[in-house]
């Protein structure tokens, strides 16, 4: 498909600096999670999910391998005082996860009793009452065990970018036209791109309000199974994104904020939903000598909006395996071609981007040979 905006594919790698288990007395006040945040963004020269303040000359920049536990031992002389470090840096919303490059304020050291004991005046205390003496002789409660360090999680490899997710398509078994659609445009040209103004056929009376965001989709072509010749449905293509600037009673004015191809009159609008990109700590190796996995198998059934007859790495295709086979976004598939009585021809591997009922959209991650509609797919990793 000819793209107006195409985001360069790349691996977004977030390296987690370290993590520590919350002490029991702090857990009730600030719940945390052992799952790493997914909303990473680039701040300066590093990646972080938080909104760190500007570093000052007194700030400490987090290094790989740091944890609040170790920094408390270094700065305060006691790792059990790590909540004091966190309390000075509350932009970190989950104490399990701190990120190299983020700045930390170093807390002041606490006042402690010197090794030789308190001053003489403090040692001259009145004799304790009998019941107080009995309490003092009671055994002290055992010291809580030191929380173990959590093993640093490996960096994740991002397998798809914004273009793969929001400029691909899916197979809809039965398409019912959406009432909300693009009704016209401010500029007199056939198609509109990023930054152009379009008009919508609904407004406040139909629930369309300023600030609403919509996915632009287009009914593209019927999908026929390449092996069985059965009608599978309609290929729906994602065309871009619009944001409503203002709404009238039965119309609205919107801005095209992203476009994969030109947005045209008649294109349908669906409520915008963010799609998380699949990621994995490692990819299984695929080669011509690998044995079948024994998991679910199916076919490549469609080559996308341009109905390509042969595709390579970076292209998104559709397969006829989906929810019934238990696959999900992020599942890894092997592409192969039947070869009669001879060993099958391994073509490459792909990752599932979306699962839509009985079908799925799959990005070709690597290919030794071209992949065609009618070639086979096999689940390699659920």
N, C-alpha and C positions, 0 to 999 in steps of 0.2 A: 504494500500500500504506500502511496506517495505521502510522505509525512511533512507537515509544515514545521512541527516542533518535535524533535527527537532527542530524548535525554540520552547521553552517552552511557552505555552500560558500564558498570563498574561494581566492585565489591565494596560494600560499606562495612568496615570492620570496626567493631567497638571492642577495645581491650579493657576488661574490668580490672581495676587496680587491686582490689582486695575486698574482703568481706568479713564480718564478725557476727556472732550470735548475740542478740539483745539480752541483757541481764533481766532476770525475772521481774525485778521491781520497776524496770523501765518499759517492759513490754506492754503493760496495761495502759500506760500513758500515751504511747505512740506505736501503734501496730505497724509491723513491717512484713516484708515478703521475701522469700528465698528465690523468687523468680526475678531475673534481671529486667529492668525497664526496657521497653521496645521503642520508645519515642526519642531515639538519639538524634541530636542535631549538632552541627559543627559550630563551635564557639572559638573564635580565634584560630589556633592551629591544632585543636584537638576536638574529640567527640565526647558529648556528655548529654544525659537526659535532663540535667538540672538547669537552673538559671543562676549561675555563679556570679558573685559581685566582681568588680574590677580588682585585680591584684594590686596591692600596695607594696612599698619597700619592706614592710614588716610581715607580709604574707608568706606562707609556705606553700609551694606548688607540689601537689600530690605526685608521687613517683610510683612507677609500676611495682606492685607488691606491698604497698602501704595498706594498713588497716587502722581503724580507730584504736583498736586494742594495742598495737605496737607503738603508735604515736603517743598514746597516753603513757605507756611505760617510759618512753624516751623523754617526753616533756614534763610529766607530772611525777615520774618515779613510781607509778603504780598503774598497771594495766586496767585494774578494776575501776579506775576513775575515768574510763573512756567516755561515759555520758557527758562529762564536762567539756570534752573536746567537741562532741556533737552539738552540745547546747550553744557553743559559740559559732556554729556553722549550720544553722537550721535551714539554709537553702537546700541542703542534702535531705531529701524527703524520705529516704530509706537508708538506714545506717549500714545495711548489708553491702551497699554498692557505692564506692567512691571511685573517681575516674582520674587518671593521670592528666595533669595540666590544670585541674580545678584548684583555685586558691583556698587555703584554710587560714583562719585566725588562730594564733597560738594562745591558749588560755594561760593566765598567770598561775604560777605554782601555788598550791594551797599552803596555809600555815600548818606546820606540823610540830609536834613535841620533839625537842632535840634528844639525841641518844642518851645523854646523861640524866634525863628526866626533867620535870617542870621545876621552876624556881622554888626556893625553900619556902617562901610564903604560901605557895599553893599546896605544898606538901603537909602543912600544919592544918589538918582537918579535924573537926570534932569527932569524938568516938562514935562509932555507928551503933544504932539501936540493935538489940538482939535479933529482931526479925530481919533488919538490913544485913547483919552479919551472916545470917543463915542464907539469905539470897546471894550474898557475895560468894559464899562457899559452894553454891550450886554449880555444877559443871556447865561450862560455856557451850552454846550450841555449835555443832561442827561447822567449819568454814565451807561455804558453798564451793563445789568443784569449779575449777577454771573452765570457762566455756571453750570448747575446741575451736580451732581455726577452721574455717570452711575452705575447701580446696578451690583454688582459683579456676573459674570456668574458662574453657577455651574460647577464643574469639570466634564469632559466627561469620560465615560467608553468606553475604546477601546474594540470592540467586536471580532476582528480578528487580528492575528499576521501575520508575513511575510510568515510563512509556510502555513497558511490557504489560503492566497491570491495567492501565486506563486507556490504552489505545488498541486493545485486543477485542475479542468478541466471544460469543457463546452461542450454543444451539438451543433454541426455544422450541419445545415440542409442539406447542400450539400457541400462536401469537395472537393476542387480543390487543388491537391498537389502543395506545394510551391517549386519553382525551387531551392532556396538556401537550402542546407542541409549539414549534417556532412558526409564527404566522407572518413574519415579514422582517425587514431590516432597515436600518437608517440609511445605509449606502446602497445605491442602485448597482448592485453587482450580483452575480449568480450565487456565489458562496461567501460566507463571512469567516474571518479568522480571528486569532487572538487580538483583543483590544477593540473589536468592532461591537456595535450596538445592534441587538435584535429585539423584536417585539414578540410577546407571548399572547396566546389566545385566551388566557384566563387571568383573573385578578383577585382582589380582596374577597369578592363574593364566593370564590371557589377555593379560598385558603391560601392564595399566593400572596406573600408579603415581602417587603424590602428585606434584603439580607438572606433570603432563601437561596440555596445552591442546588443545582440540578445537573445530572449526567445527561448529555445529549446522545441519543442512540438512533440507529437507522436500521430498518428492515432491509437486508441486503440481498440474499438469494436463498432459494430452497436447498436443503442438504439431502442428497441421495447417497445411501450407503454404497461404497464402491464395490463391495463383494455381494451383498444380498439384493442390491437395487431397491431397497425399501426406502420410502420417504421418511426421513428422521425429524423433520421440522424446518425451521427457518433460522438462518444465520443472522444474529443481531450484532451490529458493529458499534462499538463505543466511538463517538466522534469528538467529544470534548466536554467542557464544563462551562456553565453560565452562572452568574450571580445576579439576583434581582436588585436593581437600583431603586426602583419605586414601582408601586402598584396602583392602578386605578380600579374602578369597580369590577370591570370584566376584561381588563387587559393589563399588561405589565411591560416594563422596559428592563432589559437585562444586558449585562456586559459579558462577552465571551472572554473568560479568564484563561482558558486553556483550549487548544484545538489540535486534534490529531490530523484532521483533514478539514476541508471547508464545511462549515455548518450551513445547512440550507433550509429553506422554507419547507415545512412538513416533517422535519426531524422531530422525534418524540423526546419527551423529558421525563426522567425518573428522579426521585429524591436522591441526592448525593449521599453515598456511603463510602467511607475510607476502607481501603483494602490493604491489610498488612502483607508485606512482601515475604515470601518464604525464605528461610535462612537455615543453615546447618553448620555444625562445627567441622564437618568433613564430608567429602563426596566419595561414595564407593567407586572403585575402579571398574571400568568397563573395557573389555577387550574381546577379540574374536574367539578366544579360547574359553570364555566363561560359560559355565553350565547354566541351564534354565533355573530360575529361582523357584519354580513350582507355585508361584502366586498367580493372581488373576491376569488374564490375557484379553486382548481386544485388538482393535484396528485403528489406524489413522483414517479418519473419515472425511476431513475437510481441511483445505489449505488456507483458510482465512478469507478476508474480504476480497482479495484478488484471485481467489480460487487457484492458488499456485499448484502446479503439478509436480514440483520438486523443490524442496526447501533445505536449508542448512542451519548451522548454529545461529541462534539469536531470533529465529522465526517462531511464531506461536501458531500451533495447529490444534485441531480438535480430535478427540478420541471418543470411542463409544463405551468407555468404562467410566463409572462414576460412583454414586452413593451405594448402589447394590453391591459393588465390589469392595466397599470399605475404604476407598482412597480418599484423601483429603488434600487441601492445599499444602504443598511441601513434599508430597510423596514423590519418590524418584522412580522413573520408568526407563526401561530399556527399549530402544527401537531395533527391530530386526526384520529380516525378510526370509520367508520360507524358501527352501532350496531343494525341494524334492527329497530324495533319499540321502542327500549330502548334508553336511552340517549347516545349520542355519547361518545366515550372513548377519553379523552384528553390525548395526549402522551407527549407533551412538546412544546417548542418554538424554533425558529431559526431566523437567520438574513440573508438577501440576500447579497451575496458578489459581484456577477456580474449579469448583465442582458444581455442575448445574443439572441436578436430577440424575439421569442415566448417562450423561456425557461430561466431558471435562475439557478445559483449555490447557494445553501443555506447551511450555517453552522448550525448544531444542537447545540444550546446554552445549553439547559437543557432538560432532558427527564425523565419522570416517568416510561416509558416502552420503549422497543425497537421500532425503527421506521423502516418500511419496504417499499420497492417499492410497490406501489398500495395503501398506506395510503394516506389520504387527507391532503391538506394544505389550510389554509385560511389566508387572509391578516388581521392581527390584527392592524397594525399601518403602514400607508404609509410613 
